[in-house]
Amino acid sequence: MDLSDLVNRTYGPYRWRVCVEKVSDFVEATGDDSERWRAAAPPGFISAALFVVAPDLLGRLTGRSVIHG
């Protein structure tokens, strides 16, 4: 597979339940102040959802390098 084969490809839909426990785990793992995030999730929390999508996407890139910034 050439990387150009991934252009306009879609993945999903994926189901990912957001709950207080997941937000708490994320806040603890990042070392943030848990009192600060009682009413909302930190903006970076959405990055946790990438772990749901990543196996499907990266599985198609076997033997390829992934660069992001």
N, CA, C, O and CB atoms as a CASP TS submission, in Angstrom:
PFRMAT TS
TARGET T0000
AUTHOR 0000-0000-0000
METHOD Language model
MODEL 1
PARENT N/A
ATOM      1  N   MET     1       0.849  -1.179   0.000  1.00  0.00           N
ATOM      2  CA  MET     1       0.000   0.000   0.000  1.00  0.00           C
ATOM      3  C   MET     1       0.889   1.235   0.000  1.00  0.00           C
ATOM      4  O   MET     1       1.815   1.346   0.803  1.00  0.00           O
ATOM      5  CB  MET     1      -0.963   0.002   1.222  1.00  0.00           C
ATOM      6  N   ASP     2       0.609   2.126  -0.874  1.00  0.00           N
ATOM      7  CA  ASP     2       1.290   3.404  -0.943  1.00  0.00           C
ATOM      8  C   ASP     2       0.538   4.391  -0.052  1.00  0.00           C
ATOM      9  O   ASP     2      -0.678   4.278   0.102  1.00  0.00           O
ATOM     10  CB  ASP     2       1.380   3.919  -2.414  1.00  0.00           C
ATOM     11  N   LEU     3       1.237   5.343   0.527  1.00  0.00           N
ATOM     12  CA  LEU     3       0.572   6.321   1.392  1.00  0.00           C
ATOM     13  C   LEU     3      -0.525   7.083   0.662  1.00  0.00           C
ATOM     14  O   LEU     3      -1.491   7.519   1.288  1.00  0.00           O
ATOM     15  CB  LEU     3       1.586   7.300   1.948  1.00  0.00           C
ATOM     16  N   SER     4      -0.397   7.247  -0.621  1.00  0.00           N
ATOM     17  CA  SER     4      -1.444   7.950  -1.381  1.00  0.00           C
ATOM     18  C   SER     4      -2.753   7.155  -1.381  1.00  0.00           C
ATOM     19  O   SER     4      -3.817   7.718  -1.641  1.00  0.00           O
ATOM     20  CB  SER     4      -0.978   8.198  -2.834  1.00  0.00           C
ATOM     21  N   ASP     5      -2.681   5.849  -1.090  1.00  0.00           N
ATOM     22  CA  ASP     5      -3.896   5.036  -0.993  1.00  0.00           C
ATOM     23  C   ASP     5      -4.763   5.433   0.200  1.00  0.00           C
ATOM     24  O   ASP     5      -5.940   5.076   0.258  1.00  0.00           O
ATOM     25  CB  ASP     5      -3.530   3.563  -0.892  1.00  0.00           C
ATOM     26  N   LEU     6      -4.186   6.171   1.151  1.00  0.00           N
ATOM     27  CA  LEU     6      -4.935   6.588   2.344  1.00  0.00           C
ATOM     28  C   LEU     6      -5.693   7.896   2.144  1.00  0.00           C
ATOM     29  O   LEU     6      -6.519   8.263   2.980  1.00  0.00           O
ATOM     30  CB  LEU     6      -3.992   6.731   3.515  1.00  0.00           C
ATOM     31  N   VAL     7      -5.425   8.599   1.056  1.00  0.00           N
ATOM     32  CA  VAL     7      -6.093   9.868   0.788  1.00  0.00           C
ATOM     33  C   VAL     7      -7.593   9.621   0.617  1.00  0.00           C
ATOM     34  O   VAL     7      -8.004   8.735  -0.133  1.00  0.00           O
ATOM     35  CB  VAL     7      -5.495  10.556  -0.477  1.00  0.00           C
ATOM     36  N   ASN     8      -8.390  10.403   1.310  1.00  0.00           N
ATOM     37  CA  ASN     8      -9.856  10.352   1.281  1.00  0.00           C
ATOM     38  C   ASN     8     -10.445   9.053   1.831  1.00  0.00           C
ATOM     39  O   ASN     8     -11.638   8.801   1.661  1.00  0.00           O
ATOM     40  CB  ASN     8     -10.333  10.546  -0.127  1.00  0.00           C
ATOM     41  N   ARG     9      -9.646   8.242   2.474  1.00  0.00           N
ATOM     42  CA  ARG     9     -10.161   7.018   3.088  1.00  0.00           C
ATOM     43  C   ARG     9     -10.839   7.384   4.403  1.00  0.00           C
ATOM     44  O   ARG     9     -10.364   8.267   5.117  1.00  0.00           O
ATOM     45  CB  ARG     9      -9.018   5.975   3.319  1.00  0.00           C
ATOM     46  N   THR    10     -11.913   6.737   4.721  1.00  0.00           N
ATOM     47  CA  THR    10     -12.593   6.989   5.990  1.00  0.00           C
ATOM     48  C   THR    10     -12.494   5.753   6.873  1.00  0.00           C
ATOM     49  O   THR    10     -12.325   4.634   6.387  1.00  0.00           O
ATOM     50  CB  THR    10     -14.078   7.378   5.758  1.00  0.00           C
ATOM     51  N   TYR    11     -12.601   5.974   8.154  1.00  0.00           N
ATOM     52  CA  TYR    11     -12.550   4.901   9.146  1.00  0.00           C
ATOM     53  C   TYR    11     -13.723   5.081  10.095  1.00  0.00           C
ATOM     54  O   TYR    11     -14.206   6.190  10.320  1.00  0.00           O
ATOM     55  CB  TYR    11     -11.189   4.902   9.924  1.00  0.00           C
ATOM     56  N   GLY    12     -14.161   3.975  10.635  1.00  0.00           N
ATOM     57  CA  GLY    12     -15.227   4.083  11.634  1.00  0.00           C
ATOM     58  C   GLY    12     -16.581   3.810  11.016  1.00  0.00           C
ATOM     59  O   GLY    12     -16.664   3.276   9.910  1.00  0.00           O
ATOM     60  N   PRO    13     -17.614   4.160  11.698  1.00  0.00           N
ATOM     61  CA  PRO    13     -17.609   4.920  12.950  1.00  0.00           C
ATOM     62  C   PRO    13     -17.139   4.071  14.133  1.00  0.00           C
ATOM     63  O   PRO    13     -17.247   2.845  14.127  1.00  0.00           O
ATOM     64  CB  PRO    13     -19.004   5.472  13.232  1.00  0.00           C
ATOM     65  N   TYR    14     -16.630   4.744  15.119  1.00  0.00           N
ATOM     66  CA  TYR    14     -16.169   4.101  16.346  1.00  0.00           C
ATOM     67  C   TYR    14     -17.011   4.599  17.502  1.00  0.00           C
ATOM     68  O   TYR    14     -17.426   5.757  17.546  1.00  0.00           O
ATOM     69  CB  TYR    14     -14.662   4.380  16.600  1.00  0.00           C
ATOM     70  N   ARG    15     -17.249   3.711  18.419  1.00  0.00           N
ATOM     71  CA  ARG    15     -17.987   4.085  19.625  1.00  0.00           C
ATOM     72  C   ARG    15     -16.985   4.194  20.760  1.00  0.00           C
ATOM     73  O   ARG    15     -16.147   3.315  20.961  1.00  0.00           O
ATOM     74  CB  ARG    15     -19.119   3.046  19.962  1.00  0.00           C
ATOM     75  N   TRP    16     -17.089   5.298  21.501  1.00  0.00           N
ATOM     76  CA  TRP    16     -16.195   5.527  22.628  1.00  0.00           C
ATOM     77  C   TRP    16     -16.971   6.296  23.684  1.00  0.00           C
ATOM     78  O   TRP    16     -17.347   7.449  23.475  1.00  0.00           O
ATOM     79  CB  TRP    16     -14.904   6.300  22.193  1.00  0.00           C
ATOM     80  N   ARG    17     -17.203   5.660  24.803  1.00  0.00           N
ATOM     81  CA  ARG    17     -18.009   6.258  25.856  1.00  0.00           C
ATOM     82  C   ARG    17     -17.150   7.147  26.747  1.00  0.00           C
ATOM     83  O   ARG    17     -16.142   6.707  27.300  1.00  0.00           O
ATOM     84  CB  ARG    17     -18.695   5.170  26.691  1.00  0.00           C
ATOM     85  N   VAL    18     -17.562   8.394  26.875  1.00  0.00           N
ATOM     86  CA  VAL    18     -16.895   9.329  27.780  1.00  0.00           C
ATOM     87  C   VAL    18     -17.599   9.256  29.119  1.00  0.00           C
ATOM     88  O   VAL    18     -18.822   9.381  29.198  1.00  0.00           O
ATOM     89  CB  VAL    18     -16.903  10.791  27.215  1.00  0.00           C
ATOM     90  N   CYS    19     -16.819   9.052  30.174  1.00  0.00           N
ATOM     91  CA  CYS    19     -17.399   8.991  31.512  1.00  0.00           C
ATOM     92  C   CYS    19     -16.431   9.631  32.507  1.00  0.00           C
ATOM     93  O   CYS    19     -15.269   9.882  32.185  1.00  0.00           O
ATOM     94  CB  CYS    19     -17.718   7.520  31.916  1.00  0.00           C
ATOM     95  N   VAL    20     -16.911   9.883  33.685  1.00  0.00           N
ATOM     96  CA  VAL    20     -16.118  10.533  34.730  1.00  0.00           C
ATOM     97  C   VAL    20     -14.843   9.745  35.009  1.00  0.00           C
ATOM     98  O   VAL    20     -13.783  10.335  35.214  1.00  0.00           O
ATOM     99  CB  VAL    20     -16.942  10.680  36.021  1.00  0.00           C
ATOM    100  N   GLU    21     -14.937   8.418  35.017  1.00  0.00           N
ATOM    101  CA  GLU    21     -13.770   7.594  35.322  1.00  0.00           C
ATOM    102  C   GLU    21     -12.672   7.768  34.277  1.00  0.00           C
ATOM    103  O   GLU    21     -11.494   7.850  34.626  1.00  0.00           O
ATOM    104  CB  GLU    21     -14.173   6.126  35.415  1.00  0.00           C
ATOM    105  N   LYS    22     -13.044   7.826  32.998  1.00  0.00           N
ATOM    106  CA  LYS    22     -12.046   7.998  31.939  1.00  0.00           C
ATOM    107  C   LYS    22     -11.378   9.370  32.041  1.00  0.00           C
ATOM    108  O   LYS    22     -10.165   9.494  31.873  1.00  0.00           O
ATOM    109  CB  LYS    22     -12.696   7.826  30.551  1.00  0.00           C
ATOM    110  N   VAL    23     -12.178  10.389  32.315  1.00  0.00           N
ATOM    111  CA  VAL    23     -11.614  11.732  32.478  1.00  0.00           C
ATOM    112  C   VAL    23     -10.676  11.756  33.681  1.00  0.00           C
ATOM    113  O   VAL    23      -9.582  12.313  33.596  1.00  0.00           O
ATOM    114  CB  VAL    23     -12.740  12.789  32.647  1.00  0.00           C
ATOM    115  N   SER    24     -11.082  11.165  34.788  1.00  0.00           N
ATOM    116  CA  SER    24     -10.243  11.116  35.995  1.00  0.00           C
ATOM    117  C   SER    24      -8.933  10.390  35.730  1.00  0.00           C
ATOM    118  O   SER    24      -7.872  10.844  36.160  1.00  0.00           O
ATOM    119  CB  SER    24     -10.993  10.431  37.141  1.00  0.00           C
ATOM    120  N   ASP    25      -9.000   9.262  35.023  1.00  0.00           N
ATOM    121  CA  ASP    25      -7.785   8.518  34.688  1.00  0.00           C
ATOM    122  C   ASP    25      -6.845   9.365  33.833  1.00  0.00           C
ATOM    123  O   ASP    25      -5.631   9.355  34.039  1.00  0.00           O
ATOM    124  CB  ASP    25      -8.139   7.216  33.952  1.00  0.00           C
ATOM    125  N   PHE    26      -7.411  10.096  32.873  1.00  0.00           N
ATOM    126  CA  PHE    26      -6.607  10.940  32.003  1.00  0.00           C
ATOM    127  C   PHE    26      -5.941  12.058  32.800  1.00  0.00           C
ATOM    128  O   PHE    26      -4.746  12.311  32.648  1.00  0.00           O
ATOM    129  CB  PHE    26      -7.469  11.526  30.883  1.00  0.00           C
ATOM    130  N   VAL    27      -6.712  12.715  33.638  1.00  0.00           N
ATOM    131  CA  VAL    27      -6.179  13.814  34.454  1.00  0.00           C
ATOM    132  C   VAL    27      -5.062  13.300  35.355  1.00  0.00           C
ATOM    133  O   VAL    27      -4.027  13.953  35.493  1.00  0.00           O
ATOM    134  CB  VAL    27      -7.301  14.464  35.305  1.00  0.00           C
ATOM    135  N   GLU    28      -5.260  12.147  35.962  1.00  0.00           N
ATOM    136  CA  GLU    28      -4.230  11.570  36.834  1.00  0.00           C
ATOM    137  C   GLU    28      -2.973  11.222  36.031  1.00  0.00           C
ATOM    138  O   GLU    28      -1.856  11.492  36.472  1.00  0.00           O
ATOM    139  CB  GLU    28      -4.771  10.310  37.549  1.00  0.00           C
ATOM    140  N   ALA    29      -3.160  10.628  34.864  1.00  0.00           N
ATOM    141  CA  ALA    29      -2.016  10.221  34.039  1.00  0.00           C
ATOM    142  C   ALA    29      -1.204  11.416  33.547  1.00  0.00           C
ATOM    143  O   ALA    29       0.007  11.304  33.356  1.00  0.00           O
ATOM    144  CB  ALA    29      -2.495   9.407  32.848  1.00  0.00           C
ATOM    145  N   THR    30      -1.857  12.552  33.342  1.00  0.00           N
ATOM    146  CA  THR    30      -1.147  13.736  32.864  1.00  0.00           C
ATOM    147  C   THR    30      -0.602  14.583  34.007  1.00  0.00           C
ATOM    148  O   THR    30       0.118  15.554  33.775  1.00  0.00           O
ATOM    149  CB  THR    30      -2.062  14.574  32.000  1.00  0.00           C
ATOM    150  N   GLY    31      -0.944  14.217  35.238  1.00  0.00           N
ATOM    151  CA  GLY    31      -0.426  14.956  36.392  1.00  0.00           C
ATOM    152  C   GLY    31      -1.106  16.293  36.632  1.00  0.00           C
ATOM    153  O   GLY    31      -0.590  17.136  37.367  1.00  0.00           O
ATOM    154  N   ASP    32      -2.258  16.484  36.015  1.00  0.00           N
ATOM    155  CA  ASP    32      -2.990  17.741  36.189  1.00  0.00           C
ATOM    156  C   ASP    32      -3.714  17.736  37.535  1.00  0.00           C
ATOM    157  O   ASP    32      -3.796  16.705  38.203  1.00  0.00           O
ATOM    158  CB  ASP    32      -4.000  17.956  35.028  1.00  0.00           C
ATOM    159  N   ASP    33      -4.231  18.886  37.917  1.00  0.00           N
ATOM    160  CA  ASP    33      -4.957  19.051  39.174  1.00  0.00           C
ATOM    161  C   ASP    33      -6.392  18.550  39.003  1.00  0.00           C
ATOM    162  O   ASP    33      -7.168  19.128  38.242  1.00  0.00           O
ATOM    163  CB  ASP    33      -4.944  20.537  39.630  1.00  0.00           C
ATOM    164  N   SER    34      -6.737  17.490  39.704  1.00  0.00           N
ATOM    165  CA  SER    34      -8.074  16.898  39.559  1.00  0.00           C
ATOM    166  C   SER    34      -9.186  17.861  39.976  1.00  0.00           C
ATOM    167  O   SER    34     -10.296  17.774  39.452  1.00  0.00           O
ATOM    168  CB  SER    34      -8.169  15.623  40.385  1.00  0.00           C
ATOM    169  N   GLU    35      -8.915  18.760  40.890  1.00  0.00           N
ATOM    170  CA  GLU    35      -9.936  19.731  41.316  1.00  0.00           C
ATOM    171  C   GLU    35     -10.284  20.710  40.187  1.00  0.00           C
ATOM    172  O   GLU    35     -11.393  21.242  40.126  1.00  0.00           O
ATOM    173  CB  GLU    35      -9.447  20.511  42.555  1.00  0.00           C
ATOM    174  N   ARG    36      -9.338  20.927  39.323  1.00  0.00           N
ATOM    175  CA  ARG    36      -9.535  21.866  38.214  1.00  0.00           C
ATOM    176  C   ARG    36     -10.530  21.330  37.183  1.00  0.00           C
ATOM    177  O   ARG    36     -11.183  22.105  36.484  1.00  0.00           O
ATOM    178  CB  ARG    36      -8.199  22.165  37.536  1.00  0.00           C
ATOM    179  N   TRP    37     -10.641  20.005  37.092  1.00  0.00           N
ATOM    180  CA  TRP    37     -11.448  19.384  36.035  1.00  0.00           C
ATOM    181  C   TRP    37     -12.633  18.606  36.587  1.00  0.00           C
ATOM    182  O   TRP    37     -12.884  17.475  36.170  1.00  0.00           O
ATOM    183  CB  TRP    37     -10.587  18.463  35.198  1.00  0.00           C
ATOM    184  N   ARG    38     -13.352  19.197  37.510  1.00  0.00           N
ATOM    185  CA  ARG    38     -14.534  18.526  38.069  1.00  0.00           C
ATOM    186  C   ARG    38     -15.773  18.689  37.185  1.00  0.00           C
ATOM    187  O   ARG    38     -16.626  17.802  37.155  1.00  0.00           O
ATOM    188  CB  ARG    38     -14.829  19.070  39.462  1.00  0.00           C
ATOM    189  N   ALA    39     -15.883  19.800  36.470  1.00  0.00           N
ATOM    190  CA  ALA    39     -17.092  20.089  35.685  1.00  0.00           C
ATOM    191  C   ALA    39     -16.913  19.849  34.183  1.00  0.00           C
ATOM    192  O   ALA    39     -17.883  19.861  33.426  1.00  0.00           O
ATOM    193  CB  ALA    39     -17.513  21.522  35.911  1.00  0.00           C
ATOM    194  N   ALA    40     -15.676  19.634  33.764  1.00  0.00           N
ATOM    195  CA  ALA    40     -15.414  19.452  32.332  1.00  0.00           C
ATOM    196  C   ALA    40     -14.134  18.651  32.166  1.00  0.00           C
ATOM    197  O   ALA    40     -13.352  18.492  33.104  1.00  0.00           O
ATOM    198  CB  ALA    40     -15.305  20.826  31.595  1.00  0.00           C
ATOM    199  N   ALA    41     -13.940  18.154  30.965  1.00  0.00           N
ATOM    200  CA  ALA    41     -12.702  17.431  30.663  1.00  0.00           C
ATOM    201  C   ALA    41     -11.664  18.413  30.125  1.00  0.00           C
ATOM    202  O   ALA    41     -12.020  19.410  29.496  1.00  0.00           O
ATOM    203  CB  ALA    41     -12.960  16.285  29.636  1.00  0.00           C
ATOM    204  N   PRO    42     -10.390  18.138  30.367  1.00  0.00           N
ATOM    205  CA  PRO    42      -9.346  18.997  29.803  1.00  0.00           C
ATOM    206  C   PRO    42      -9.386  18.959  28.272  1.00  0.00           C
ATOM    207  O   PRO    42      -9.800  17.951  27.699  1.00  0.00           O
ATOM    208  CB  PRO    42      -7.953  18.561  30.313  1.00  0.00           C
ATOM    209  N   PRO    43      -8.970  20.023  27.609  1.00  0.00           N
ATOM    210  CA  PRO    43      -8.997  20.044  26.144  1.00  0.00           C
ATOM    211  C   PRO    43      -8.221  18.887  25.507  1.00  0.00           C
ATOM    212  O   PRO    43      -8.619  18.389  24.454  1.00  0.00           O
ATOM    213  CB  PRO    43      -8.437  21.355  25.647  1.00  0.00           C
ATOM    214  N   GLY    44      -7.144  18.463  26.118  1.00  0.00           N
ATOM    215  CA  GLY    44      -6.339  17.383  25.561  1.00  0.00           C
ATOM    216  C   GLY    44      -6.963  16.015  25.706  1.00  0.00           C
ATOM    217  O   GLY    44      -6.449  15.042  25.155  1.00  0.00           O
ATOM    218  N   PHE    45      -8.062  15.918  26.438  1.00  0.00           N
ATOM    219  CA  PHE    45      -8.710  14.624  26.677  1.00  0.00           C
ATOM    220  C   PHE    45      -9.143  13.935  25.391  1.00  0.00           C
ATOM    221  O   PHE    45      -9.164  12.707  25.322  1.00  0.00           O
ATOM    222  CB  PHE    45      -9.910  14.808  27.576  1.00  0.00           C
ATOM    223  N   ILE    46      -9.484  14.707  24.382  1.00  0.00           N
ATOM    224  CA  ILE    46      -9.928  14.113  23.119  1.00  0.00           C
ATOM    225  C   ILE    46      -8.835  13.247  22.503  1.00  0.00           C
ATOM    226  O   ILE    46      -9.124  12.336  21.727  1.00  0.00           O
ATOM    227  CB  ILE    46     -10.347  15.208  22.132  1.00  0.00           C
ATOM    228  N   SER    47      -7.582  13.530  22.848  1.00  0.00           N
ATOM    229  CA  SER    47      -6.491  12.714  22.308  1.00  0.00           C
ATOM    230  C   SER    47      -6.598  11.263  22.767  1.00  0.00           C
ATOM    231  O   SER    47      -6.079  10.369  22.098  1.00  0.00           O
ATOM    232  CB  SER    47      -5.137  13.294  22.726  1.00  0.00           C
ATOM    233  N   ALA    48      -7.255  11.013  23.886  1.00  0.00           N
ATOM    234  CA  ALA    48      -7.451   9.640  24.364  1.00  0.00           C
ATOM    235  C   ALA    48      -8.304   8.837  23.380  1.00  0.00           C
ATOM    236  O   ALA    48      -8.164   7.617  23.290  1.00  0.00           O
ATOM    237  CB  ALA    48      -8.112   9.645  25.756  1.00  0.00           C
ATOM    238  N   ALA    49      -9.176   9.510  22.650  1.00  0.00           N
ATOM    239  CA  ALA    49     -10.016   8.822  21.670  1.00  0.00           C
ATOM    240  C   ALA    49      -9.196   8.296  20.491  1.00  0.00           C
ATOM    241  O   ALA    49      -9.626   7.370  19.803  1.00  0.00           O
ATOM    242  CB  ALA    49     -11.109   9.761  21.165  1.00  0.00           C
ATOM    243  N   LEU    50      -8.038   8.871  20.258  1.00  0.00           N
ATOM    244  CA  LEU    50      -7.189   8.407  19.156  1.00  0.00           C
ATOM    245  C   LEU    50      -6.772   6.952  19.340  1.00  0.00           C
ATOM    246  O   LEU    50      -6.511   6.256  18.359  1.00  0.00           O
ATOM    247  CB  LEU    50      -5.949   9.289  19.037  1.00  0.00           C
ATOM    248  N   PHE    51      -6.706   6.487  20.582  1.00  0.00           N
ATOM    249  CA  PHE    51      -6.312   5.104  20.831  1.00  0.00           C
ATOM    250  C   PHE    51      -7.371   4.117  20.343  1.00  0.00           C
ATOM    251  O   PHE    51      -7.085   2.930  20.186  1.00  0.00           O
ATOM    252  CB  PHE    51      -6.052   4.894  22.316  1.00  0.00           C
ATOM    253  N   VAL    52      -8.578   4.594  20.107  1.00  0.00           N
ATOM    254  CA  VAL    52      -9.630   3.752  19.545  1.00  0.00           C
ATOM    255  C   VAL    52      -9.431   3.603  18.039  1.00  0.00           C
ATOM    256  O   VAL    52      -9.651   2.527  17.481  1.00  0.00           O
ATOM    257  CB  VAL    52     -11.025   4.344  19.852  1.00  0.00           C
ATOM    258  N   VAL    53      -9.020   4.670  17.394  1.00  0.00           N
ATOM    259  CA  VAL    53      -8.859   4.705  15.941  1.00  0.00           C
ATOM    260  C   VAL    53      -7.486   4.203  15.501  1.00  0.00           C
ATOM    261  O   VAL    53      -7.364   3.586  14.443  1.00  0.00           O
ATOM    262  CB  VAL    53      -9.076   6.117  15.429  1.00  0.00           C
ATOM    263  N   ALA    54      -6.465   4.459  16.290  1.00  0.00           N
ATOM    264  CA  ALA    54      -5.078   4.191  15.897  1.00  0.00           C
ATOM    265  C   ALA    54      -4.812   2.762  15.420  1.00  0.00           C
ATOM    266  O   ALA    54      -4.134   2.602  14.405  1.00  0.00           O
ATOM    267  CB  ALA    54      -4.181   4.487  17.044  1.00  0.00           C
ATOM    268  N   PRO    55      -5.300   1.722  16.085  1.00  0.00           N
ATOM    269  CA  PRO    55      -4.981   0.373  15.600  1.00  0.00           C
ATOM    270  C   PRO    55      -5.423   0.123  14.162  1.00  0.00           C
ATOM    271  O   PRO    55      -4.698  -0.514  13.398  1.00  0.00           O
ATOM    272  CB  PRO    55      -5.620  -0.649  16.495  1.00  0.00           C
ATOM    273  N   ASP    56      -6.595   0.613  13.785  1.00  0.00           N
ATOM    274  CA  ASP    56      -7.095   0.424  12.420  1.00  0.00           C
ATOM    275  C   ASP    56      -6.236   1.211  11.426  1.00  0.00           C
ATOM    276  O   ASP    56      -5.816   0.678  10.400  1.00  0.00           O
ATOM    277  CB  ASP    56      -8.579   0.863  12.316  1.00  0.00           C
ATOM    278  N   LEU    57      -5.983   2.465  11.737  1.00  0.00           N
ATOM    279  CA  LEU    57      -5.188   3.307  10.847  1.00  0.00           C
ATOM    280  C   LEU    57      -3.750   2.811  10.743  1.00  0.00           C
ATOM    281  O   LEU    57      -3.239   2.624   9.639  1.00  0.00           O
ATOM    282  CB  LEU    57      -5.206   4.752  11.335  1.00  0.00           C
ATOM    283  N   LEU    58      -3.101   2.599  11.867  1.00  0.00           N
ATOM    284  CA  LEU    58      -1.691   2.199  11.842  1.00  0.00           C
ATOM    285  C   LEU    58      -1.499   0.791  11.300  1.00  0.00           C
ATOM    286  O   LEU    58      -0.439   0.471  10.762  1.00  0.00           O
ATOM    287  CB  LEU    58      -1.100   2.291  13.234  1.00  0.00           C
ATOM    288  N   GLY    59      -2.511  -0.048  11.436  1.00  0.00           N
ATOM    289  CA  GLY    59      -2.427  -1.387  10.877  1.00  0.00           C
ATOM    290  C   GLY    59      -2.301  -1.381   9.368  1.00  0.00           C
ATOM    291  O   GLY    59      -1.762  -2.321   8.783  1.00  0.00           O
ATOM    292  N   ARG    60      -2.789  -0.341   8.739  1.00  0.00           N
ATOM    293  CA  ARG    60      -2.701  -0.214   7.281  1.00  0.00           C
ATOM    294  C   ARG    60      -1.357   0.363   6.844  1.00  0.00           C
ATOM    295  O   ARG    60      -1.029   0.358   5.658  1.00  0.00           O
ATOM    296  CB  ARG    60      -3.835   0.667   6.760  1.00  0.00           C
ATOM    297  N   LEU    61      -0.587   0.855   7.802  1.00  0.00           N
ATOM    298  CA  LEU    61       0.689   1.487   7.478  1.00  0.00           C
ATOM    299  C   LEU    61       1.879   0.591   7.820  1.00  0.00           C
ATOM    300  O   LEU    61       2.993   1.086   7.989  1.00  0.00           O
ATOM    301  CB  LEU    61       0.813   2.809   8.215  1.00  0.00           C
ATOM    302  N   THR    62       1.662  -0.684   7.920  1.00  0.00           N
ATOM    303  CA  THR    62       2.727  -1.616   8.280  1.00  0.00           C
ATOM    304  C   THR    62       3.935  -1.398   7.398  1.00  0.00           C
ATOM    305  O   THR    62       3.835  -1.384   6.171  1.00  0.00           O
ATOM    306  CB  THR    62       2.247  -3.064   8.170  1.00  0.00           C
ATOM    307  N   GLY    63       5.089  -1.225   8.047  1.00  0.00           N
ATOM    308  CA  GLY    63       6.324  -1.007   7.317  1.00  0.00           C
ATOM    309  C   GLY    63       6.550   0.424   6.890  1.00  0.00           C
ATOM    310  O   GLY    63       7.539   0.726   6.222  1.00  0.00           O
ATOM    311  N   ARG    64       5.649   1.303   7.267  1.00  0.00           N
ATOM    312  CA  ARG    64       5.766   2.722   6.911  1.00  0.00           C
ATOM    313  C   ARG    64       6.108   3.541   8.150  1.00  0.00           C
ATOM    314  O   ARG    64       5.873   3.110   9.279  1.00  0.00           O
ATOM    315  CB  ARG    64       4.452   3.240   6.265  1.00  0.00           C
ATOM    316  N   SER    65       6.650   4.691   7.930  1.00  0.00           N
ATOM    317  CA  SER    65       6.923   5.623   9.015  1.00  0.00           C
ATOM    318  C   SER    65       5.772   6.613   9.113  1.00  0.00           C
ATOM    319  O   SER    65       5.180   6.998   8.104  1.00  0.00           O
ATOM    320  CB  SER    65       8.272   6.359   8.796  1.00  0.00           C
ATOM    321  N   VAL    66       5.467   7.016  10.327  1.00  0.00           N
ATOM    322  CA  VAL    66       4.440   8.024  10.554  1.00  0.00           C
ATOM    323  C   VAL    66       5.110   9.217  11.215  1.00  0.00           C
ATOM    324  O   VAL    66       5.753   9.081  12.256  1.00  0.00           O
ATOM    325  CB  VAL    66       3.265   7.467  11.433  1.00  0.00           C
ATOM    326  N   ILE    67       4.958  10.368  10.613  1.00  0.00           N
ATOM    327  CA  ILE    67       5.529  11.591  11.171  1.00  0.00           C
ATOM    328  C   ILE    67       4.388  12.551  11.443  1.00  0.00           C
ATOM    329  O   ILE    67       3.541  12.787  10.582  1.00  0.00           O
ATOM    330  CB  ILE    67       6.588  12.229  10.207  1.00  0.00           C
ATOM    331  N   HIS    68       4.372  13.092  12.621  1.00  0.00           N
ATOM    332  CA  HIS    68       3.354  14.090  12.952  1.00  0.00           C
ATOM    333  C   HIS    68       3.999  15.183  13.773  1.00  0.00           C
ATOM    334  O   HIS    68       5.086  15.001  14.321  1.00  0.00           O
ATOM    335  CB  HIS    68       2.160  13.454  13.719  1.00  0.00           C
ATOM    336  N   GLY    69       3.350  16.282  13.856  1.00  0.00           N
ATOM    337  CA  GLY    69       3.920  17.393  14.616  1.00  0.00           C
ATOM    338  C   GLY    69       2.842  18.185  15.277  1.00  0.00           C
ATOM    339  O   GLY    69       3.130  19.165  15.965  1.00  0.00           O
TER
END
